[in-house]
Amino acid sequence: MALKIELKPQERIVIGSTVIRNGDHRASFFIEGEEPILREKDIVTADTATTPARRIYLAVQLMYLNKDILAHKEIYFALVRDFLDAAPSAASYVDAINQQILTGSLYHALKRARDLVKYEQELIEHAKSCSLGLSEDQPDHS
């Protein structure tokens, strides 16, 4: 079964190890085959992997695009250990990613890694709101 892809003008997509950029007009096409596919909005680069969860996502993305879990598993597990040391509450998210990796469902592992990135953002927002609340509650000694 073919996968229908629609690209906006200038939008990029990765198919296998090839980056394809659309021209000036909306385009649609069908992809037949088993190569890994990622839309531009789902791609994380070394430059955009600016948080621990995004670095985990990048490691999973590399597993997926390269079709090679073993080449990236060491760095993945080191990143996961550090992340869980800092945020043990994320264990269920990591477990979901690991389960997908173990079954070879790397695209689904990426989807679970995206959930981890969202959870990390929630933790950051919560920490920011708590620190703002603390600074407002502290008496002014000026």
Secondary structure per residue as TSV (DSSP state, phi and psi in degrees):
chain	resnum	aa	ss	phi	psi
A	1	M	-	360.0	133.2
A	2	A	-	-83.3	147.8
A	3	L	E	-98.8	123.3
A	4	K	E	-87.5	128.2
A	5	I	E	-120.6	134.3
A	6	E	E	-118.3	128.5
A	7	L	E	-114.6	138.1
A	8	K	-	-75.0	164.0
A	9	P	T	-55.1	133.4
A	10	Q	T	68.6	2.7
A	11	E	-	-70.8	147.0
A	12	R	E	-107.5	156.4
A	13	I	E	-145.8	145.2
A	14	V	E	-105.8	127.2
A	15	I	E	-124.2	111.6
A	16	G	T	66.6	-121.4
A	17	S	T	-108.5	15.0
A	18	T	E	-109.8	132.2
A	19	V	E	-96.0	128.7
A	20	I	E	-116.3	131.0
A	21	R	E	-115.1	131.3
A	22	N	-	-72.1	156.9
A	23	G	-	-79.7	-147.3
A	24	D	S	-84.5	-6.4
A	25	H	S	-124.9	153.9
A	26	R	-	-58.2	140.5
A	27	A	E	-138.6	149.8
A	28	S	E	-133.2	147.3
A	29	F	E	-155.6	170.1
A	30	F	E	-115.0	136.9
A	31	I	E	-111.4	125.7
A	32	E	-	-116.3	127.8
A	33	G	S	137.0	-176.5
A	34	E	S	-113.3	13.0
A	35	E	-	-70.1	145.5
A	36	P	-	-66.0	143.3
A	37	I	E	-131.5	132.8
A	38	L	E	-138.0	131.7
A	39	R	E	-77.9	156.3
A	40	E	G	-53.2	-41.5
A	41	K	G	-65.3	-19.2
A	42	D	G	-100.1	0.7
A	43	I	-	-90.7	130.4
A	44	V	-	-112.1	134.7
A	45	T	-	-108.0	171.5
A	46	A	T	-57.9	-35.0
A	47	D	T	-72.5	-29.8
A	48	T	T	-97.5	-2.3
A	49	A	-	-84.3	71.2
A	50	T	-	-95.8	-1.4
A	51	T	S	-130.2	162.5
A	52	P	H	-56.9	-43.1
A	53	A	H	-67.2	-36.5
A	54	R	H	-66.5	-33.4
A	55	R	H	-68.4	-37.1
A	56	I	H	-63.5	-45.2
A	57	Y	H	-56.9	-44.6
A	58	L	H	-60.1	-42.8
A	59	A	H	-61.6	-43.0
A	60	V	H	-66.9	-39.5
A	61	Q	H	-59.7	-42.5
A	62	L	H	-65.8	-38.6
A	63	M	H	-58.3	-46.6
A	64	Y	H	-65.3	-52.3
A	65	L	H	-67.5	-36.3
A	66	N	H	-87.7	-6.7
A	67	K	T	52.1	42.9
A	68	D	-	-146.2	96.4
A	69	I	S	-69.8	-44.3
A	70	L	H	-60.4	-36.4
A	71	A	H	-65.1	-22.5
A	72	H	H	-120.8	-0.2
A	73	K	H	-68.3	-34.8
A	74	E	H	-62.9	-49.6
A	75	I	H	-66.6	-38.4
A	76	Y	H	-57.7	-51.0
A	77	F	H	-68.6	-32.1
A	78	A	H	-64.8	-43.2
A	79	L	H	-63.6	-42.1
A	80	V	H	-64.4	-43.6
A	81	R	H	-59.3	-46.7
A	82	D	H	-63.3	-40.7
A	83	F	H	-64.2	-46.2
A	84	L	H	-69.4	-28.5
A	85	D	H	-62.6	-38.8
A	86	A	H	-83.6	-30.8
A	87	A	-	-139.6	74.7
A	88	P	G	-59.3	-22.7
A	89	S	G	-66.5	-10.9
A	90	A	G	-89.5	6.9
A	91	A	H	-56.8	-39.8
A	92	S	H	-66.3	-33.9
A	93	Y	H	-66.5	-44.8
A	94	V	H	-65.5	-40.7
A	95	D	H	-59.0	-40.2
A	96	A	H	-65.3	-40.1
A	97	I	H	-64.3	-48.7
A	98	N	H	-58.7	-41.0
A	99	Q	H	-60.4	-42.4
A	100	Q	H	-68.0	-38.5
A	101	I	H	-64.2	-44.9
A	102	L	H	-60.5	-31.9
A	103	T	T	-89.9	0.1
A	104	G	T	79.7	11.3
A	105	S	-	-91.3	73.2
A	106	L	H	-69.9	-32.3
A	107	Y	H	-63.7	-42.0
A	108	H	H	-69.1	-31.9
A	109	A	H	-62.4	-38.5
A	110	L	H	-62.8	-41.0
A	111	K	H	-62.3	-41.3
A	112	R	H	-68.0	-35.3
A	113	A	H	-65.7	-33.7
A	114	R	H	-63.7	-37.7
A	115	D	H	-62.4	-38.9
A	116	L	H	-63.9	-40.8
A	117	V	H	-61.5	-42.7
A	118	K	H	-64.2	-41.7
A	119	Y	H	-63.9	-42.5
A	120	E	H	-58.6	-42.1
A	121	Q	H	-62.8	-38.9
A	122	E	H	-63.0	-42.3
A	123	L	H	-62.0	-41.5
A	124	I	H	-64.6	-45.7
A	125	E	H	-62.4	-40.8
A	126	H	H	-63.6	-43.7
A	127	A	H	-63.2	-40.1
A	128	K	H	-63.7	-44.6
A	129	S	H	-66.6	-35.1
A	130	C	H	-67.2	-41.9
A	131	S	H	-69.0	-33.5
A	132	L	H	-67.3	-41.0
A	133	G	H	-63.9	-39.2
A	134	L	H	-65.9	-42.4
A	135	S	H	-68.4	-29.5
A	136	E	H	-74.6	-30.1
A	137	D	H	-81.4	-17.4
A	138	Q	S	-77.5	140.7
A	139	P	-	-69.5	149.9
A	140	D	-	-87.9	118.0
A	141	H	-	-100.0	24.2
A	142	S	-	-85.1	360.0
